[in-house]
Amino acid sequence: MSEPTLAVLLSAVAAGEPSALRGIYQQQSLRLFGVANAVLRDRDQAADAVHNAFLNIARRAGQYDPARGAAEAWLAAVTRYAALDILRARGREMPSDDPALGDIPVEPEALQLLEGQENGTRLRACLQSLPEKNRRGIVLAFVHGLSHPQIAAQLELPLGTVKAWIRRGLLSLRDCMA
């Protein structure tokens, strides 16, 4: 049996069905984490933003209107606003440079993490060997968690072009990593 659509799950959440929220989390948490991390550039705060977003989703699922757009876009907007709330609060904080207070970066960027792994250096080299258009699409999709339509909008290109560039880039990466 196929998974219920996000719109169906949001309706179920609005009706008070807790398993529906779990279903949304299972389907979308990684993508939404990417949205939050793209805004915040901090994995711990991005996780907090996703948590806050799911609290808001549970409270406001009834506000989702399928006639106004895709459920994925609504979920991404809720997550983005949760991340922006954290970003605004963070802007009011004054870092002390005292490591005992936790005022140091917690996690490096995703691509920096890969460098520490065995294949990280090779992956970075393979990414650098790709044409800019392919590399940019892959990074936007897999590091920043953007969907193909979001990438197309950001790059102001047709959706089919973006999909083709990412696919060709992934095939080239696979060949390079082999």
N, C-alpha and C positions, 0 to 999 in steps of 0.2 A: 504494500500500500504506500502511496506517495505521501510526502509530508504535506500538511496543510499550508496554504499560502499565508504569508505574513498578514494580509488583510483579514483573513479568517481568524488567525491567532489574536490579532489586536481586538477584534470584536469579542472574542472569548475572554480576553483579559478585562475588557470593559464590563463584561457580564460577571466578573469575579472568579473566573476559573484560574486557579494558581498554576496548573500544569501548562496552560497556554503561555504564560510568561516564561516558563522554563523552555518551552519550544522556541520562542523568539530568541532567548539567550543562546540556545544551542545552534541556531541557524545564523545568528548575526553578531555574536559577541566579538569574534576576531576582527571582523570588518569595522565594527564600531570602535574597538580599541584602536585600530589604525587611524580612524577619524580623530579620536581624542589625542592620540600621540602626535599626529601631524600638527595639531594646534598647540599642544603643551610642550612637546619635545622632552618629556620626562615620563618614564614608564610608570612610576608609582603614582604620579598625579593623573596620568591617563587612566589608570585602573580605578582611581577614585572617581574620575569623571564618568566612566562607564557605569560604576555603581550608582552614582547620582542619577544618571540618565535612566537606568532601569527603575529606580524609584519613581521618577517622573513618568515613565511609560506606564507603570502600574497605576498611577494616580490619574493620568490623562488619556488613557487609551481610547476612551469614548470621544475624544476630540478629533481623532483621526477620521478624515473624510476621503474615501477612495476617489471621489470625483475631483479632488484638488490635486492629486498626485499619487505616486507610487508609495507603498508602505516603506520601502527601503529609504526613500528620500526623507520621509517623515521621521524615521528612526535616526537617520544621520543628523537631521536638524536638531532633534532633541539632544543628541549626544554632543553635537558641536556647541550648542548653547550651554550645556553643563560644563564643557571644557572651557568655554569663554568665561563663565562665572568663576572658575578656579583661577584662570589667568588674570582676571581683574583683581581677585583677592590677593594673588601672588604679587601683583604690581604694587600693592600697598604694603607689602612686607619689606623690612629692612634686613638684608642678610648681614650676619655678624662676622663671617669668615671663621667662625669657631667650629671645627669639625665635631666637637663634642655635642653641639646643638643640631648636627645634621645638615649644616649649610654647605654641603659639598655635593657635586653631582653624584647621583646614585647609579645610573646606568649609562653607558655610552650609547651612541646612536646604533641602529640596527646593523648598518654596514661595518661599523667599527667592531661590533661584537663578532662578526664573521671573520675578521682578520685574525682574531685570537684562536680560531678553530683551524684544524688541519687543512681544510679545503678553502678557507676564507681568502687566503692570498691568491689562490688560483681563480676563485670566483671573481674577486675584484679585478684581476687582470683580464679575465674573460669579459666582464662588464665594460671595462675600459676599451676593449677591442671592438665593441659594437658601435655601429653608427649612432650618433647623438640621438636621433629620433627614436631608435629602438631602445637605447639605454634609458632615456628619459621616461618613456612609457612604462617600462618595467619597474623603474624606481617608484614612479607615482602609484603604480598598482600594488606592488608588493611591499614597499617600505612605508609609503604613506597611506595605504589602504583605500585608495580611491577606486571607484568602479570605472568601467570603460566609459559610460556616459559622462561621468564627472571629469575624466581625463580629456575627453573630446571637447567638453565645454571649456576647460581650463586652457587647452592648447588651441582652441578655436579651429578645430578640424572636424571633418565628418567622422561619425562613429565607426564606420567600416574601415576607414583609413587607420584609425587608432588601433582597432582590433587586429588588423593585418600587421601593423608595425610591431605590436607586442608579441603576436604569435611568431613572426619571423625572428624576432629577438630571442624569444625563448628557445626556438629550435637551434639558433646559433649558439646560445649558451649551453644547451645540451651537448651539441657537437664539441664545443670547446672543452667542456668539463670531462668528456669521455676519455 
